[in-house]
């Protein structure tokens, strides 16, 4: 079956700075595909090009068979966009915001009214639809932002960091909404720097860093790239020398990587349990106090650390 989205060598330059460097991937209809990477990795620039808001420096993408360079209007009729920044009018209610944006999509009359009620039900705001957006919590505003992108029944929905800056309860509601939309047949391109979101939602993940796609595949395929390694995270006291411990641990044959983030040492190893006693012994030798530790089975954080040498949210 033909992918709904095919990205071919997409590049964006700002003067001498390359924000996106020859990114290529595809998305199958009905899939949730996540672009996972730290802030500044090129996720938003990629979304902006795919949604025809930015013209690529080179490369192209086809959405539903239409080129983003040659047929931008046709592309816009197929996609819905949930931007990272809220695109709402604070003095209007949720219903009024949806009505305004629905008219921008070309909806009107009975069709628009029906669609607004359907979307309000989808995002769980039917009972508060007539309240001004200014009275909403950050999570509720995010849900209305999602509703705007759904009004015209897009085949492909772009969601750019939709859970940034909201409370855990609202974040849970948004993740559940994404899964519900997908179960109803919606194809989703989701960008995030939260590894746990990508793991929970995605059929496939593209890991992007410094504008380059550095890994792509299912979670099982990606974790296989680090040899099914475990991640051992040692949390130290603020006064302890984490770098000194990391340097000592790096010399151990069972250690593939040891990196410092804040007051923690993150170790990639084939078996964290087998390594633990030796690491604690090394810590005692250096006078470092391990306050707590975590053992994580292979995950996307480990893949990113393995490929880049740094934690996902440095």
C-alpha positions in Angstrom: 0.0 0.0 0.0 1.2 3.5 -0.8 2.3 5.5 2.3 0.2 8.6 3.1 3.4 10.5 3.6 6.8 10.2 1.9 9.6 12.5 2.9 12.6 12.6 0.5 15.9 14.3 1.5 14.1 17.3 3.1 16.5 20.1 4.0 16.1 23.6 5.4 18.9 26.2 5.7 18.9 29.6 7.4 22.0 31.2 5.9 24.9 28.9 6.9 22.9 27.1 9.5 21.2 23.8 8.5 18.1 23.3 10.7 17.1 20.1 8.9 19.7 18.0 7.0 18.3 15.6 4.3 15.6 13.9 6.4 13.8 11.0 4.8 11.0 8.8 6.1 7.5 7.6 5.3 4.3 7.1 7.2 1.7 4.4 6.5 -2.0 5.2 6.7 -3.4 4.4 10.2 0.0 4.7 11.9 1.2 6.8 14.8 4.7 7.9 13.9 6.8 9.9 16.4 9.7 12.2 15.7 11.7 12.0 18.9 14.5 14.4 19.7 15.7 17.1 22.1 14.7 20.7 21.9 16.4 22.3 18.8 16.7 19.0 17.0 14.7 20.1 13.9 11.3 18.6 14.8 9.2 21.8 14.5 11.1 22.9 11.3 10.3 19.6 9.7 6.6 19.9 10.7 6.5 23.4 9.4 7.8 22.3 6.0 5.4 19.3 5.8 2.5 21.6 6.6 3.6 24.0 3.8 4.3 26.9 6.2 8.0 26.8 5.3 9.5 26.2 1.8 12.2 23.6 1.9 15.7 24.6 0.8 15.9 21.2 -1.0 14.1 17.9 -1.1 10.4 17.3 -1.1 7.6 15.4 0.5 4.4 13.9 -0.9 1.2 13.7 1.2 -1.7 11.8 -0.2 0.2 11.9 -3.5 0.6 15.7 -3.5 3.9 17.5 -3.4 4.4 20.0 -0.6 6.3 22.2 -3.1 4.1 21.9 -6.1 0.6 21.3 -4.6 0.5 23.1 -1.2 -3.2 23.8 -1.3 -4.0 20.1 -2.0 -1.7 19.1 0.9 -3.5 21.5 3.3 -6.9 19.9 2.5 -5.5 16.5 3.7 -3.6 17.5 6.8 -4.6 18.9 10.2 -2.0 20.8 12.3 -1.8 21.1 16.1 1.1 23.6 16.6 3.3 23.8 19.6 2.1 27.4 20.2 -1.6 27.8 21.0 -3.5 29.2 18.0 -6.6 30.4 20.0 -8.5 33.6 20.7 -8.6 34.0 24.5 -11.7 36.3 24.5 -13.7 33.7 22.6 -15.2 30.5 24.0 -14.1 27.1 22.8 -17.2 26.8 20.6 -16.6 30.3 19.1 -12.9 29.4 18.4 -13.9 26.2 16.7 -16.5 28.1 14.7 -14.0 30.7 13.5 -11.4 28.1 12.5 -14.0 25.9 10.9 -15.0 28.7 8.6 -11.3 29.2 7.8 -11.4 25.5 6.6 -14.4 26.3 4.4 -17.1 24.7 6.7 -20.4 26.5 7.2 -24.0 26.1 8.2 -25.4 22.8 9.5 -22.2 20.9 8.6 -20.1 23.3 10.7 -22.4 23.1 13.7 -22.5 19.3 13.7 -18.7 19.1 13.3 -18.2 21.5 16.3 -20.4 19.4 18.5 -18.6 16.2 17.4 -15.1 17.7 18.1 -16.2 19.1 21.5 -17.2 15.6 22.4 -14.0 14.1 21.1 -11.8 16.5 23.2 -14.1 16.2 26.3 -15.2 19.8 26.5 -18.9 19.7 25.6 -20.0 20.9 29.0 -17.6 23.8 29.1 -17.8 24.8 25.5 -19.3 28.2 26.1 -16.7 29.4 28.6 -14.0 31.8 27.4 -10.6 30.3 26.6 -9.0 32.7 29.1 -10.8 30.8 31.9 -9.3 27.4 30.8 -6.4 25.6 32.2 -3.3 25.0 30.1 -4.4 21.4 29.4 -7.9 22.4 28.4 -6.5 25.0 25.9 -4.3 22.3 24.5 -7.3 20.1 23.9 -9.1 22.9 22.1 -6.0 23.4 20.0 -6.2 19.7 19.0 -9.9 20.2 18.2 -9.1 23.0 15.7 -6.9 20.5 13.8 -9.7 17.9 13.7 -12.5 20.1 12.3 -12.2 19.3 8.6 -11.6 15.6 9.2 -8.0 15.4 8.0 -6.4 12.1 6.9 -3.1 13.0 8.6 -2.8 15.0 11.8 0.5 16.7 12.7 1.0 17.2 16.5 4.0 19.3 17.5 4.9 18.8 21.2 1.2 18.9 22.3 2.0 18.2 26.0 4.7 20.8 26.7 4.0 22.9 29.8 0.9 21.2 31.1 0.1 19.2 34.3 0.2 15.4 34.4 -3.5 14.9 34.4 -4.0 17.1 31.3 -1.0 15.3 29.7 -2.7 11.9 30.4 -5.9 13.2 28.8 -4.1 14.3 25.6 -2.2 11.0 25.2 -5.5 9.2 25.6 -7.1 11.4 23.0 -4.3 10.7 20.5 -4.8 6.9 21.0 -8.6 7.3 20.6 -8.2 9.2 17.4 -5.8 6.6 16.1 -8.3 3.8 16.9 -10.9 5.7 14.9 -8.5 5.6 11.9 -6.6 8.8 12.2 -2.9 8.8 11.0 -0.7 10.9 13.4 2.7 12.4 13.1 3.7 13.3 16.7 6.8 15.2 17.8 8.1 15.0 21.3 11.2 15.1 23.5 9.6 12.8 26.0 10.8 9.3 25.5 7.9 7.8 27.5 5.4 9.4 25.2 7.0 8.0 22.1 7.2 4.6 23.7 3.5 4.6 24.7 2.0 6.0 21.5 4.2 5.0 18.5 4.0 2.3 15.9 7.4 3.6 14.7 9.8 6.2 15.8 12.3 8.4 14.0 15.0 9.8 16.3 16.2 13.2 15.1 19.2 15.2 16.4 20.9 18.3 15.1 18.6 18.2 12.1 19.5 14.6 11.1 17.5 11.4 11.3 19.9 9.2 13.2 17.6 6.1 13.6 14.3 4.9 12.4 12.1 1.9 13.1 9.8 0.1 15.6 10.8 0.3 19.2 12.0 -3.3 19.1 14.2 -2.5 16.0 15.6 0.6 17.7 16.4 -1.1 21.0 18.1 -3.9 19.1 20.6 -1.3 17.8 22.1 -1.0 21.3 22.4 -4.8 21.7 19.4 -5.1 24.1 21.5 -3.2 26.7 20.3 -2.1 30.1 20.5 1.4 31.5 21.8 1.8 35.0 21.3 5.3 36.4 23.1 6.3 39.6 21.8 9.4 41.4 24.5 11.1 43.5 24.6 13.9 46.1 25.2 17.4 44.7 28.6 17.6 46.3 29.9 14.4 44.8 32.1 14.3 41.7 29.9 12.5 39.2 32.4 12.9 36.4 35.1 11.2 38.4 32.9 8.2 39.0 31.9 8.1 35.3 35.5 8.1 34.3 36.4 5.3 36.6 33.4 3.2 35.4 34.2 3.8 31.7 37.3 1.5 32.2 35.2 -1.5 33.1 34.8 -4.1 30.3 31.1 -4.5 30.9 30.4 -0.8 30.4 29.5 0.5 26.9 28.9 4.1 27.8 28.9 6.2 31.0 27.7 9.7 30.8 27.0 12.5 33.4 23.7 14.4 33.5 23.2 16.9 36.3 24.1 14.8 39.4 23.6 11.4 37.9 25.7 8.9 36.0 24.0 6.9 33.3 25.6 3.6 32.3 24.8 1.4 29.3 25.6 -2.2 30.0 24.5 -5.7 28.8 23.4 -6.6 32.4 22.8 -3.9 35.0 22.3 -6.4 37.8 25.6 -8.2 37.1 27.4 -4.8 37.0 25.8 -3.2 40.0 28.0 -4.7 42.8 31.2 -3.7 41.0 29.9 -0.1 40.3 29.0 0.3 44.0 32.5 -0.8 44.9 34.0 1.7 42.6 31.8 4.5 44.0 33.0 3.6 47.5 36.6 3.7 46.4 36.1 7.3 45.1 34.2 8.4 48.2 31.0 9.0 46.1 27.7 8.3 47.8 25.0 6.8 45.6 21.7 8.2 46.9 19.5 6.1 44.7 19.6 4.1 41.5 17.3 3.0 38.6 17.7 0.0 36.4 15.9 0.4 33.0 15.4 -2.2 30.4 16.2 -1.3 26.8 14.3 1.8 25.8 14.4 4.8 23.4 16.4 6.8 25.9 19.1 4.1 25.8 19.1 4.2 22.0 19.5 8.0 21.9 22.3 7.8 24.5 24.0 5.1 22.6 23.8 6.9 19.3 24.7 10.4 20.5 26.7 9.9 23.7 24.3 12.2 25.6 20.9 12.0 27.4 17.8 12.8 25.4 16.9 15.8 27.6 20.4 17.3 28.2 
